Amino acid sequence: MSVKGEVERADRSDLLDAGVRFGLVAYGLVHLVLAWLALQLALGNRQGRLDRRGAVHQLAEQPFGMAAVLLVAIGMAVLVVWRVLEVFVEHGDEDPGERWRHRAVAAAKGIAYGAIGASAVSVLLGHGSSRPGQKEQGWSARMMGWPGGPWLVAGVGVALLGYTVGMCWRGLSGRHREHLDAEGRSGESGSLYLLVGTIGYVAKGLAFGIVGGLFIWAAATHDPRRSGGLDQALGRLLREPAGPWLLGAIAVGLACYGVFQLVRARHLSR
C-alpha cells in the first residue's frame, strides 16, 4: 500500500479515535484549570501565570498532579499526531481552496497542541516558569530589532485578531456543531452542549483578541514591553473599571470551552 494510503488508513482508525478522545479530555482539563486561574485573578487572589504554562503548573501542584501532567503531555502528543495526519489527508469532496484552508487550520491547531505538550514536558523535567510575559516580550523585542520588525510584531497581532474573528464566528454561527456526532447535537442535552460551546468559543476568541491588541499597540509605540501573552493581557484587563467582571466572564467562558472539549471527546465527530 502507498504511503498516502497508509496515512489515510491511520487517520480513519479506531485507535486514533480513542487517542483523540483521550487528548481532548486532557485539552479540556487544561482549559478548566486556566478558567480557575482567571476566576481567582478576577477575585483578587492570583495563584500563578494565567497561560498554558501556568495552567500546567497549577495542575502539577494538585494531588497526583505530576501523573495528570504526564497524561496531558501524552494527550497533546496524540492530538499533534492527529493534526499532522489531517495535513496530509485529502478529502475528495473538498475543492482546492477548502483543502488548503483545512490543512492550514490543522497545522495551526497542531502547533497549539504542541505548545501545551511542551509546557507539560517542561514541568515534568522540573524546569521553572518564567516571569509573566517574559517569554513573549523576549521574542517580540528581538523581532522589533529586525528590519521591518514593528510590522512583523503588528502582523502577529493581526493574526491573533484573525483568530479571534474565526473563533467567534465558529461559535456564533454554530459551526462548532460539526465537532459532535448526531447524538451530541440532538435533544435538550444537544442544545445545551452547543450553547456551552458557543460561549466557550467566543470567550476564548475575545481573550486572544486582547493579546492581539497588545501586540499591535507594541508595534505602534515601538515598545515591546507593551506586548505579552494571555497572562499579561488579562492582567491589563483587570485594571480597567469593569475589569474584574469582564475577567470573571472570560473565566466562565474558558470553563465552557473546556467543558465543550469534554463533550466533544464523548461525542466525537471527525
PyRosetta script that sets phi, psi and omega in degrees:
from pyrosetta import init, pose_from_sequence

init()
pose = pose_from_sequence("MSVKGEVERADRSDLLDAGVRFGLVAYGLVHLVLAWLALQLALGNRQGRLDRRGAVHQLAEQPFGMAAVLLVAIGMAVLVVWRVLEVFVEHGDEDPGERWRHRAVAAAKGIAYGAIGASAVSVLLGHGSSRPGQKEQGWSARMMGWPGGPWLVAGVGVALLGYTVGMCWRGLSGRHREHLDAEGRSGESGSLYLLVGTIGYVAKGLAFGIVGGLFIWAAATHDPRRSGGLDQALGRLLREPAGPWLLGAIAVGLACYGVFQLVRARHLSR")
pose.set_psi(1, 144.5)
pose.set_omega(1, -179.0)
pose.set_phi(2, -70.1)
pose.set_psi(2, 163.1)
pose.set_omega(2, 177.4)
pose.set_phi(3, -59.8)
pose.set_psi(3, -40.3)
pose.set_omega(3, 179.0)
pose.set_phi(4, -61.1)
pose.set_psi(4, -41.1)
pose.set_omega(4, 178.5)
pose.set_phi(5, -65.8)
pose.set_psi(5, -38.9)
pose.set_omega(5, 178.2)
pose.set_phi(6, -64.4)
pose.set_psi(6, -40.8)
pose.set_omega(6, 179.2)
pose.set_phi(7, -63.3)
pose.set_psi(7, -45.0)
pose.set_omega(7, -179.5)
pose.set_phi(8, -65.6)
pose.set_psi(8, -37.8)
pose.set_omega(8, 178.4)
pose.set_phi(9, -66.8)
pose.set_psi(9, -40.6)
pose.set_omega(9, 178.1)
pose.set_phi(10, -63.7)
pose.set_psi(10, -38.7)
pose.set_omega(10, -179.1)
pose.set_phi(11, -66.2)
pose.set_psi(11, -28.0)
pose.set_omega(11, -178.3)
pose.set_phi(12, -95.3)
pose.set_psi(12, 3.0)
pose.set_omega(12, -171.6)
pose.set_phi(13, -75.0)
pose.set_psi(13, 149.6)
pose.set_omega(13, 175.3)
pose.set_phi(14, -65.0)
pose.set_psi(14, -32.3)
pose.set_omega(14, 179.3)
pose.set_phi(15, -62.9)
pose.set_psi(15, -42.0)
pose.set_omega(15, 178.0)
pose.set_phi(16, -67.2)
pose.set_psi(16, -38.1)
pose.set_omega(16, 176.2)
pose.set_phi(17, -55.5)
pose.set_psi(17, -47.4)
pose.set_omega(17, -179.9)
pose.set_phi(18, -62.3)
pose.set_psi(18, -40.9)
pose.set_omega(18, 179.2)
pose.set_phi(19, -65.6)
pose.set_psi(19, -40.9)
pose.set_omega(19, 179.0)
pose.set_phi(20, -64.2)
pose.set_psi(20, -41.9)
pose.set_omega(20, 177.1)
pose.set_phi(21, -58.8)
pose.set_psi(21, -45.3)
pose.set_omega(21, 178.8)
pose.set_phi(22, -61.5)
pose.set_psi(22, -44.9)
pose.set_omega(22, -179.8)
pose.set_phi(23, -63.3)
pose.set_psi(23, -38.7)
pose.set_omega(23, 179.6)
pose.set_phi(24, -67.3)
pose.set_psi(24, -33.5)
pose.set_omega(24, 174.6)
pose.set_phi(25, -62.4)
pose.set_psi(25, -44.6)
pose.set_omega(25, 178.2)
pose.set_phi(26, -63.2)
pose.set_psi(26, -41.3)
pose.set_omega(26, 179.5)
pose.set_phi(27, -63.3)
pose.set_psi(27, -43.2)
pose.set_omega(27, 177.3)
pose.set_phi(28, -63.6)
pose.set_psi(28, -40.0)
pose.set_omega(28, 179.7)
pose.set_phi(29, -61.3)
pose.set_psi(29, -42.6)
pose.set_omega(29, 178.6)
pose.set_phi(30, -59.6)
pose.set_psi(30, -41.7)
pose.set_omega(30, -179.3)
pose.set_phi(31, -71.1)
pose.set_psi(31, -31.9)
pose.set_omega(31, 175.8)
pose.set_phi(32, -66.5)
pose.set_psi(32, -40.2)
pose.set_omega(32, 176.4)
pose.set_phi(33, -65.9)
pose.set_psi(33, -41.4)
pose.set_omega(33, 178.0)
pose.set_phi(34, -60.7)
pose.set_psi(34, -40.7)
pose.set_omega(34, 177.7)
pose.set_phi(35, -63.2)
pose.set_psi(35, -40.0)
pose.set_omega(35, 178.4)
pose.set_phi(36, -63.1)
pose.set_psi(36, -41.7)
pose.set_omega(36, 177.8)
pose.set_phi(37, -63.8)
pose.set_psi(37, -41.0)
pose.set_omega(37, 178.9)
pose.set_phi(38, -64.0)
pose.set_psi(38, -40.4)
pose.set_omega(38, 178.9)
pose.set_phi(39, -65.8)
pose.set_psi(39, -41.7)
pose.set_omega(39, 177.4)
pose.set_phi(40, -61.0)
pose.set_psi(40, -41.0)
pose.set_omega(40, 178.0)
pose.set_phi(41, -64.4)
pose.set_psi(41, -41.5)
pose.set_omega(41, 179.0)
pose.set_phi(42, -62.5)
pose.set_psi(42, -31.2)
pose.set_omega(42, -180.0)
pose.set_phi(43, -87.8)
pose.set_psi(43, 2.0)
pose.set_omega(43, 176.3)
pose.set_phi(44, 88.3)
pose.set_psi(44, 11.5)
pose.set_omega(44, -177.8)
pose.set_phi(45, -120.4)
pose.set_psi(45, 87.9)
pose.set_omega(45, -175.9)
pose.set_phi(46, -83.9)
pose.set_psi(46, 124.7)
pose.set_omega(46, -176.9)
pose.set_phi(47, -107.3)
pose.set_psi(47, -14.9)
pose.set_omega(47, -177.4)
pose.set_phi(48, 173.8)
pose.set_psi(48, -174.6)
pose.set_omega(48, -179.9)
pose.set_phi(49, -65.2)
pose.set_psi(49, 137.4)
pose.set_omega(49, -178.8)
pose.set_phi(50, -98.1)
pose.set_psi(50, 68.6)
pose.set_omega(50, 176.0)
pose.set_phi(51, -154.2)
pose.set_psi(51, -174.7)
pose.set_omega(51, -174.5)
pose.set_phi(52, -61.8)
pose.set_psi(52, -37.0)
pose.set_omega(52, 179.7)
pose.set_phi(53, -69.5)
pose.set_psi(53, -40.1)
pose.set_omega(53, 177.4)
pose.set_phi(54, -62.9)
pose.set_psi(54, -38.6)
pose.set_omega(54, 179.1)
pose.set_phi(55, -64.8)
pose.set_psi(55, -41.4)
pose.set_omega(55, 179.8)
pose.set_phi(56, -67.0)
pose.set_psi(56, -40.6)
pose.set_omega(56, 176.8)
pose.set_phi(57, -62.1)
pose.set_psi(57, -42.4)
pose.set_omega(57, 178.9)
pose.set_phi(58, -62.3)
pose.set_psi(58, -40.9)
pose.set_omega(58, 178.2)
pose.set_phi(59, -63.2)
pose.set_psi(59, -38.9)
pose.set_omega(59, -178.5)
pose.set_phi(60, -65.4)
pose.set_psi(60, -24.9)
pose.set_omega(60, -177.5)
pose.set_phi(61, -81.8)
pose.set_psi(61, -5.6)
pose.set_omega(61, -179.6)
pose.set_phi(62, -85.3)
pose.set_psi(62, 163.9)
pose.set_omega(62, 174.4)
pose.set_phi(63, -55.4)
pose.set_psi(63, 134.2)
pose.set_omega(63, -176.2)
pose.set_phi(64, 59.6)
pose.set_psi(64, 26.3)
pose.set_omega(64, -175.2)
pose.set_phi(65, -63.5)
pose.set_psi(65, -41.1)
pose.set_omega(65, -178.0)
pose.set_phi(66, -66.7)
pose.set_psi(66, -33.8)
pose.set_omega(66, 175.5)
pose.set_phi(67, -64.7)
pose.set_psi(67, -40.2)
pose.set_omega(67, 178.4)
pose.set_phi(68, -64.7)
pose.set_psi(68, -40.5)
pose.set_omega(68, 178.7)
pose.set_phi(69, -64.1)
pose.set_psi(69, -39.0)
pose.set_omega(69, 176.7)
pose.set_phi(70, -61.0)
pose.set_psi(70, -42.1)
pose.set_omega(70, 178.3)
pose.set_phi(71, -65.1)
pose.set_psi(71, -36.9)
pose.set_omega(71, 176.3)
pose.set_phi(72, -62.7)
pose.set_psi(72, -44.3)
pose.set_omega(72, -180.0)
pose.set_phi(73, -60.7)
pose.set_psi(73, -43.7)
pose.set_omega(73, 179.1)
pose.set_phi(74, -65.5)
pose.set_psi(74, -44.8)
pose.set_omega(74, -179.7)
pose.set_phi(75, -60.5)
pose.set_psi(75, -42.7)
pose.set_omega(75, 179.5)
pose.set_phi(76, -67.0)
pose.set_psi(76, -35.1)
pose.set_omega(76, 177.6)
pose.set_phi(77, -62.7)
pose.set_psi(77, -41.0)
pose.set_omega(77, 178.2)
pose.set_phi(78, -63.6)
pose.set_psi(78, -42.8)
pose.set_omega(78, 179.6)
pose.set_phi(79, -64.7)
pose.set_psi(79, -34.9)
pose.set_omega(79, 176.2)
pose.set_phi(80, -64.2)
pose.set_psi(80, -44.4)
pose.set_omega(80, 178.0)
pose.set_phi(81, -58.9)
pose.set_psi(81, -43.7)
pose.set_omega(81, 178.6)
pose.set_phi(82, -57.3)
pose.set_psi(82, -47.8)
pose.set_omega(82, -176.9)
pose.set_phi(83, -70.1)
pose.set_psi(83, -33.0)
pose.set_omega(83, 175.5)
pose.set_phi(84, -63.3)
pose.set_psi(84, -43.4)
pose.set_omega(84, 176.3)
pose.set_phi(85, -60.3)
pose.set_psi(85, -40.0)
pose.set_omega(85, -179.5)
pose.set_phi(86, -63.5)
pose.set_psi(86, -30.6)
pose.set_omega(86, 178.8)
pose.set_phi(87, -63.2)
pose.set_psi(87, -35.2)
pose.set_omega(87, -173.2)
pose.set_phi(88, -99.3)
pose.set_psi(88, -13.4)
pose.set_omega(88, -179.5)
pose.set_phi(89, -81.5)
pose.set_psi(89, 133.4)
pose.set_omega(89, 177.5)
pose.set_phi(90, -102.1)
pose.set_psi(90, 135.2)
pose.set_omega(90, 176.2)
pose.set_phi(91, -103.3)
pose.set_psi(91, 120.9)
pose.set_omega(91, -171.9)
pose.set_phi(92, -61.4)
pose.set_psi(92, -24.6)
pose.set_omega(92, -176.6)
pose.set_phi(93, -89.6)
pose.set_psi(93, 6.2)
pose.set_omega(93, -179.1)
pose.set_phi(94, -98.4)
pose.set_psi(94, 140.7)
pose.set_omega(94, 172.3)
pose.set_phi(95, -79.5)
pose.set_psi(95, 165.3)
pose.set_omega(95, -175.4)
pose.set_phi(96, -55.8)
pose.set_psi(96, -40.9)
pose.set_omega(96, -180.0)
pose.set_phi(97, -63.6)
pose.set_psi(97, -44.3)
pose.set_omega(97, 179.1)
pose.set_phi(98, -65.8)
pose.set_psi(98, -36.2)
pose.set_omega(98, 180.0)
pose.set_phi(99, -63.8)
pose.set_psi(99, -43.4)
pose.set_omega(99, -180.0)
pose.set_phi(100, -70.7)
pose.set_psi(100, -34.1)
pose.set_omega(100, 174.6)
pose.set_phi(101, -63.3)
pose.set_psi(101, -43.5)
pose.set_omega(101, 178.7)
pose.set_phi(102, -59.4)
pose.set_psi(102, -43.4)
pose.set_omega(102, -179.9)
pose.set_phi(103, -65.7)
pose.set_psi(103, -41.7)
pose.set_omega(103, -179.9)
pose.set_phi(104, -63.4)
pose.set_psi(104, -42.5)
pose.set_omega(104, 178.7)
pose.set_phi(105, -63.9)
pose.set_psi(105, -43.3)
pose.set_omega(105, 179.1)
pose.set_phi(106, -61.3)
pose.set_psi(106, -42.4)
pose.set_omega(106, 179.8)
pose.set_phi(107, -64.4)
pose.set_psi(107, -43.3)
pose.set_omega(107, -179.8)
pose.set_phi(108, -63.2)
pose.set_psi(108, -42.4)
pose.set_omega(108, 179.1)
pose.set_phi(109, -67.5)
pose.set_psi(109, -35.7)
pose.set_omega(109, 176.2)
pose.set_phi(110, -61.6)
pose.set_psi(110, -39.6)
pose.set_omega(110, 177.7)
pose.set_phi(111, -64.9)
pose.set_psi(111, -41.2)
pose.set_omega(111, 179.5)
pose.set_phi(112, -63.8)
pose.set_psi(112, -44.9)
pose.set_omega(112, 177.4)
pose.set_phi(113, -62.7)
pose.set_psi(113, -40.5)
pose.set_omega(113, -179.8)
pose.set_phi(114, -63.2)
pose.set_psi(114, -35.9)
pose.set_omega(114, 179.5)
pose.set_phi(115, -65.3)
pose.set_psi(115, -41.1)
pose.set_omega(115, 177.0)
pose.set_phi(116, -66.1)
pose.set_psi(116, -42.4)
pose.set_omega(116, 177.9)
pose.set_phi(117, -60.6)
pose.set_psi(117, -40.1)
pose.set_omega(117, 178.6)
pose.set_phi(118, -64.0)
pose.set_psi(118, -38.1)
pose.set_omega(118, 176.8)
pose.set_phi(119, -63.4)
pose.set_psi(119, -40.3)
pose.set_omega(119, 178.9)
pose.set_phi(120, -64.9)
pose.set_psi(120, -43.2)
pose.set_omega(120, 178.5)
pose.set_phi(121, -63.5)
pose.set_psi(121, -39.7)
pose.set_omega(121, 178.4)
pose.set_phi(122, -60.2)
pose.set_psi(122, -42.2)
pose.set_omega(122, 177.8)
pose.set_phi(123, -65.9)
pose.set_psi(123, -42.1)
pose.set_omega(123, 179.6)
pose.set_phi(124, -62.1)
pose.set_psi(124, -33.2)
pose.set_omega(124, 179.5)
pose.set_phi(125, -83.7)
pose.set_psi(125, -3.0)
pose.set_omega(125, 176.0)
pose.set_phi(126, 84.4)
pose.set_psi(126, 17.6)
pose.set_omega(126, 178.7)
pose.set_phi(127, -77.4)
pose.set_psi(127, 135.7)
pose.set_omega(127, -179.7)
pose.set_phi(128, -75.6)
pose.set_psi(128, 158.8)
pose.set_omega(128, 176.8)
pose.set_phi(129, -83.4)
pose.set_psi(129, 150.9)
pose.set_omega(129, 178.6)
pose.set_phi(130, -87.1)
pose.set_psi(130, 168.7)
pose.set_omega(130, 177.5)
pose.set_phi(131, -61.0)
pose.set_psi(131, 143.6)
pose.set_omega(131, -178.4)
pose.set_phi(132, -51.8)
pose.set_psi(132, 128.3)
pose.set_omega(132, 177.4)
pose.set_phi(133, 81.3)
pose.set_psi(133, -6.7)
pose.set_omega(133, -172.7)
pose.set_phi(134, -63.5)
pose.set_psi(134, -46.6)
pose.set_omega(134, -176.9)
pose.set_phi(135, -65.2)
pose.set_psi(135, -44.8)
pose.set_omega(135, -178.9)
pose.set_phi(136, -63.7)
pose.set_psi(136, -41.8)
pose.set_omega(136, 178.9)
pose.set_phi(137, -65.3)
pose.set_psi(137, -35.7)
pose.set_omega(137, -178.4)
pose.set_phi(138, -60.7)
pose.set_psi(138, -52.0)
pose.set_omega(138, -177.0)
pose.set_phi(139, -76.5)
pose.set_psi(139, -28.1)
pose.set_omega(139, 176.2)
pose.set_phi(140, -71.1)
pose.set_psi(140, -32.8)
pose.set_omega(140, 176.3)
pose.set_phi(141, -66.3)
pose.set_psi(141, -39.7)
pose.set_omega(141, 177.8)
pose.set_phi(142, -65.5)
pose.set_psi(142, -40.7)
pose.set_omega(142, 178.4)
pose.set_phi(143, -62.2)
pose.set_psi(143, -35.8)
pose.set_omega(143, 179.6)
pose.set_phi(144, -60.9)
pose.set_psi(144, -29.2)
pose.set_omega(144, -178.4)
pose.set_phi(145, -82.8)
pose.set_psi(145, -8.9)
pose.set_omega(145, 179.3)
pose.set_phi(146, -80.2)
pose.set_psi(146, 159.7)
pose.set_omega(146, 172.5)
pose.set_phi(147, -58.9)
pose.set_psi(147, 127.1)
pose.set_omega(147, -177.0)
pose.set_phi(148, 70.9)
pose.set_psi(148, 19.7)
pose.set_omega(148, -176.5)
pose.set_phi(149, -53.2)
pose.set_psi(149, -48.7)
pose.set_omega(149, 179.3)
pose.set_phi(150, -57.7)
pose.set_psi(150, -34.0)
pose.set_omega(150, 178.5)
pose.set_phi(151, -69.2)
pose.set_psi(151, -35.3)
pose.set_omega(151, 177.9)
pose.set_phi(152, -66.6)
pose.set_psi(152, -43.3)
pose.set_omega(152, 178.3)
pose.set_phi(153, -63.3)
pose.set_psi(153, -42.2)
pose.set_omega(153, 177.1)
pose.set_phi(154, -62.0)
pose.set_psi(154, -36.5)
pose.set_omega(154, 178.6)
pose.set_phi(155, -62.4)
pose.set_psi(155, -37.5)
pose.set_omega(155, 175.5)
pose.set_phi(156, -62.0)
pose.set_psi(156, -43.8)
pose.set_omega(156, 179.1)
pose.set_phi(157, -61.9)
pose.set_psi(157, -43.0)
pose.set_omega(157, 179.7)
pose.set_phi(158, -64.2)
pose.set_psi(158, -40.5)
pose.set_omega(158, 178.5)
pose.set_phi(159, -61.5)
pose.set_psi(159, -40.2)
pose.set_omega(159, 178.6)
pose.set_phi(160, -67.2)
pose.set_psi(160, -37.0)
pose.set_omega(160, 175.6)
pose.set_phi(161, -66.3)
pose.set_psi(161, -35.6)
pose.set_omega(161, 174.7)
pose.set_phi(162, -63.0)
pose.set_psi(162, -38.6)
pose.set_omega(162, 176.1)
pose.set_phi(163, -62.5)
pose.set_psi(163, -39.9)
pose.set_omega(163, 177.7)
pose.set_phi(164, -59.5)
pose.set_psi(164, -47.9)
pose.set_omega(164, -180.0)
pose.set_phi(165, -61.0)
pose.set_psi(165, -43.7)
pose.set_omega(165, -179.0)
pose.set_phi(166, -63.3)
pose.set_psi(166, -44.0)
pose.set_omega(166, 179.8)
pose.set_phi(167, -65.3)
pose.set_psi(167, -45.6)
pose.set_omega(167, -179.7)
pose.set_phi(168, -64.7)
pose.set_psi(168, -41.0)
pose.set_omega(168, 179.2)
pose.set_phi(169, -64.4)
pose.set_psi(169, -41.7)
pose.set_omega(169, 179.8)
pose.set_phi(170, -62.2)
pose.set_psi(170, -41.7)
pose.set_omega(170, -179.6)
pose.set_phi(171, -69.9)
pose.set_psi(171, -47.0)
pose.set_omega(171, -175.2)
pose.set_phi(172, -74.3)
pose.set_psi(172, -29.4)
pose.set_omega(172, -179.4)
pose.set_phi(173, -83.8)
pose.set_psi(173, -11.5)
pose.set_omega(173, -178.9)
pose.set_phi(174, 83.5)
pose.set_psi(174, 11.0)
pose.set_omega(174, -179.8)
pose.set_phi(175, -64.5)
pose.set_psi(175, -21.0)
pose.set_omega(175, 179.8)
pose.set_phi(176, -67.8)
pose.set_psi(176, -13.3)
pose.set_omega(176, 178.6)
pose.set_phi(177, -63.6)
pose.set_psi(177, -23.5)
pose.set_omega(177, -179.3)
pose.set_phi(178, -69.2)
pose.set_psi(178, -13.2)
pose.set_omega(178, 177.9)
pose.set_phi(179, -80.4)
pose.set_psi(179, -11.5)
pose.set_omega(179, -177.2)
pose.set_phi(180, -110.8)
pose.set_psi(180, 147.7)
pose.set_omega(180, 175.9)
pose.set_phi(181, -74.7)
pose.set_psi(181, 178.2)
pose.set_omega(181, -175.4)
pose.set_phi(182, -59.1)
pose.set_psi(182, -40.1)
pose.set_omega(182, 179.5)
pose.set_phi(183, -63.9)
pose.set_psi(183, -39.0)
pose.set_omega(183, -178.9)
pose.set_phi(184, -69.8)
pose.set_psi(184, -18.5)
pose.set_omega(184, -178.6)
pose.set_phi(185, -100.3)
pose.set_psi(185, -6.1)
pose.set_omega(185, -171.2)
pose.set_phi(186, -103.3)
pose.set_psi(186, 156.2)
pose.set_omega(186, 175.2)
pose.set_phi(187, 73.3)
pose.set_psi(187, -173.8)
pose.set_omega(187, 179.9)
pose.set_phi(188, -65.0)
pose.set_psi(188, -38.8)
pose.set_omega(188, 179.3)
pose.set_phi(189, -64.2)
pose.set_psi(189, -40.0)
pose.set_omega(189, 177.9)
pose.set_phi(190, -62.5)
pose.set_psi(190, -40.8)
pose.set_omega(190, 177.8)
pose.set_phi(191, -62.8)
pose.set_psi(191, -38.9)
pose.set_omega(191, 178.5)
pose.set_phi(192, -67.0)
pose.set_psi(192, -43.4)
pose.set_omega(192, 179.1)
pose.set_phi(193, -58.9)
pose.set_psi(193, -43.6)
pose.set_omega(193, -177.9)
pose.set_phi(194, -68.3)
pose.set_psi(194, -36.5)
pose.set_omega(194, 176.5)
pose.set_phi(195, -64.3)
pose.set_psi(195, -44.0)
pose.set_omega(195, 177.4)
pose.set_phi(196, -60.3)
pose.set_psi(196, -41.5)
pose.set_omega(196, 178.4)
pose.set_phi(197, -64.2)
pose.set_psi(197, -41.9)
pose.set_omega(197, 177.9)
pose.set_phi(198, -58.1)
pose.set_psi(198, -48.8)
pose.set_omega(198, 179.5)
pose.set_phi(199, -60.9)
pose.set_psi(199, -43.2)
pose.set_omega(199, -177.7)
pose.set_phi(200, -64.9)
pose.set_psi(200, -45.9)
pose.set_omega(200, -179.1)
pose.set_phi(201, -64.4)
pose.set_psi(201, -42.9)
pose.set_omega(201, -179.3)
pose.set_phi(202, -65.6)
pose.set_psi(202, -43.6)
pose.set_omega(202, -178.1)
pose.set_phi(203, -64.7)
pose.set_psi(203, -44.1)
pose.set_omega(203, 179.5)
pose.set_phi(204, -65.3)
pose.set_psi(204, -40.1)
pose.set_omega(204, 177.5)
pose.set_phi(205, -60.7)
pose.set_psi(205, -44.9)
pose.set_omega(205, -179.8)
pose.set_phi(206, -64.8)
pose.set_psi(206, -37.4)
pose.set_omega(206, 178.7)
pose.set_phi(207, -60.6)
pose.set_psi(207, -44.7)
pose.set_omega(207, -179.9)
pose.set_phi(208, -76.2)
pose.set_psi(208, -20.8)
pose.set_omega(208, 173.0)
pose.set_phi(209, -65.1)
pose.set_psi(209, -35.9)
pose.set_omega(209, 176.3)
pose.set_phi(210, -63.9)
pose.set_psi(210, -40.9)
pose.set_omega(210, 177.7)
pose.set_phi(211, -61.7)
pose.set_psi(211, -44.7)
pose.set_omega(211, 178.2)
pose.set_phi(212, -60.4)
pose.set_psi(212, -39.4)
pose.set_omega(212, 177.1)
pose.set_phi(213, -61.2)
pose.set_psi(213, -37.4)
pose.set_omega(213, 178.4)
pose.set_phi(214, -64.3)
pose.set_psi(214, -40.0)
pose.set_omega(214, 179.8)
pose.set_phi(215, -67.0)
pose.set_psi(215, -40.2)
pose.set_omega(215, 178.1)
pose.set_phi(216, -65.9)
pose.set_psi(216, -40.2)
pose.set_omega(216, 177.1)
pose.set_phi(217, -61.8)
pose.set_psi(217, -42.8)
pose.set_omega(217, 178.8)
pose.set_phi(218, -61.6)
pose.set_psi(218, -41.1)
pose.set_omega(218, 179.7)
pose.set_phi(219, -66.8)
pose.set_psi(219, -40.4)
pose.set_omega(219, -178.6)
pose.set_phi(220, -67.1)
pose.set_psi(220, -33.2)
pose.set_omega(220, -178.1)
pose.set_phi(221, -97.6)
pose.set_psi(221, -2.3)
pose.set_omega(221, -176.8)
pose.set_phi(222, 55.5)
pose.set_psi(222, 35.5)
pose.set_omega(222, -178.4)
pose.set_phi(223, -127.9)
pose.set_psi(223, 99.8)
pose.set_omega(223, -177.7)
pose.set_phi(224, -64.7)
pose.set_psi(224, -16.7)
pose.set_omega(224, 178.3)
pose.set_phi(225, -67.1)
pose.set_psi(225, -17.3)
pose.set_omega(225, 178.9)
pose.set_phi(226, -82.8)
pose.set_psi(226, -11.3)
pose.set_omega(226, 177.2)
pose.set_phi(227, -84.4)
pose.set_psi(227, -176.6)
pose.set_omega(227, 179.1)
pose.set_phi(228, 156.8)
pose.set_psi(228, 174.0)
pose.set_omega(228, -179.7)
pose.set_phi(229, -91.5)
pose.set_psi(229, -162.8)
pose.set_omega(229, -176.8)
pose.set_phi(230, -61.8)
pose.set_psi(230, -37.6)
pose.set_omega(230, -179.1)
pose.set_phi(231, -59.8)
pose.set_psi(231, -49.5)
pose.set_omega(231, -178.3)
pose.set_phi(232, -69.2)
pose.set_psi(232, -37.6)
pose.set_omega(232, -178.5)
pose.set_phi(233, -63.1)
pose.set_psi(233, -47.1)
pose.set_omega(233, -178.9)
pose.set_phi(234, -73.5)
pose.set_psi(234, -27.2)
pose.set_omega(234, 173.6)
pose.set_phi(235, -64.3)
pose.set_psi(235, -38.4)
pose.set_omega(235, 176.8)
pose.set_phi(236, -69.7)
pose.set_psi(236, -37.9)
pose.set_omega(236, 176.7)
pose.set_phi(237, -59.0)
pose.set_psi(237, -36.7)
pose.set_omega(237, -178.0)
pose.set_phi(238, -62.7)
pose.set_psi(238, -26.6)
pose.set_omega(238, -177.8)
pose.set_phi(239, -81.4)
pose.set_psi(239, -6.3)
pose.set_omega(239, 176.7)
pose.set_phi(240, -76.9)
pose.set_psi(240, 159.2)
pose.set_omega(240, -176.4)
pose.set_phi(241, -52.9)
pose.set_psi(241, -44.4)
pose.set_omega(241, 179.5)
pose.set_phi(242, -100.6)
pose.set_psi(242, 19.7)
pose.set_omega(242, -174.4)
pose.set_phi(243, -53.5)
pose.set_psi(243, -51.3)
pose.set_omega(243, -179.0)
pose.set_phi(244, -58.2)
pose.set_psi(244, -38.3)
pose.set_omega(244, 179.3)
pose.set_phi(245, -68.7)
pose.set_psi(245, -41.7)
pose.set_omega(245, 179.3)
pose.set_phi(246, -65.2)
pose.set_psi(246, -42.1)
pose.set_omega(246, 179.7)
pose.set_phi(247, -66.6)
pose.set_psi(247, -37.1)
pose.set_omega(247, 175.9)
pose.set_phi(248, -62.3)
pose.set_psi(248, -38.9)
pose.set_omega(248, 178.4)
pose.set_phi(249, -66.3)
pose.set_psi(249, -40.0)
pose.set_omega(249, 177.2)
pose.set_phi(250, -65.3)
pose.set_psi(250, -37.5)
pose.set_omega(250, 177.4)
pose.set_phi(251, -60.4)
pose.set_psi(251, -44.6)
pose.set_omega(251, 177.6)
pose.set_phi(252, -62.1)
pose.set_psi(252, -41.5)
pose.set_omega(252, 179.5)
pose.set_phi(253, -63.8)
pose.set_psi(253, -42.2)
pose.set_omega(253, 177.9)
pose.set_phi(254, -64.6)
pose.set_psi(254, -36.3)
pose.set_omega(254, 175.7)
pose.set_phi(255, -63.3)
pose.set_psi(255, -40.7)
pose.set_omega(255, 177.6)
pose.set_phi(256, -62.6)
pose.set_psi(256, -39.6)
pose.set_omega(256, 178.3)
pose.set_phi(257, -63.1)
pose.set_psi(257, -42.5)
pose.set_omega(257, 177.8)
pose.set_phi(258, -63.0)
pose.set_psi(258, -43.2)
pose.set_omega(258, 178.7)
pose.set_phi(259, -62.7)
pose.set_psi(259, -40.3)
pose.set_omega(259, -179.9)
pose.set_phi(260, -63.0)
pose.set_psi(260, -34.5)
pose.set_omega(260, 177.0)
pose.set_phi(261, -66.0)
pose.set_psi(261, -35.1)
pose.set_omega(261, 176.3)
pose.set_phi(262, -67.0)
pose.set_psi(262, -41.6)
pose.set_omega(262, 176.8)
pose.set_phi(263, -63.5)
pose.set_psi(263, -41.7)
pose.set_omega(263, -180.0)
pose.set_phi(264, -61.7)
pose.set_psi(264, -37.4)
pose.set_omega(264, 178.2)
pose.set_phi(265, -62.9)
pose.set_psi(265, -36.5)
pose.set_omega(265, 180.0)
pose.set_phi(266, -76.1)
pose.set_psi(266, -39.3)
pose.set_omega(266, -176.7)
pose.set_phi(267, -113.6)
pose.set_psi(267, 53.7)
pose.set_omega(267, -173.1)
pose.set_phi(268, -66.5)
pose.set_psi(268, 132.8)
pose.set_omega(268, 171.5)
pose.set_phi(269, -132.7)
pose.set_psi(269, 115.2)
pose.set_omega(269, 179.9)
pose.set_phi(270, -109.5)
pose.dump_pdb("model.pdb")
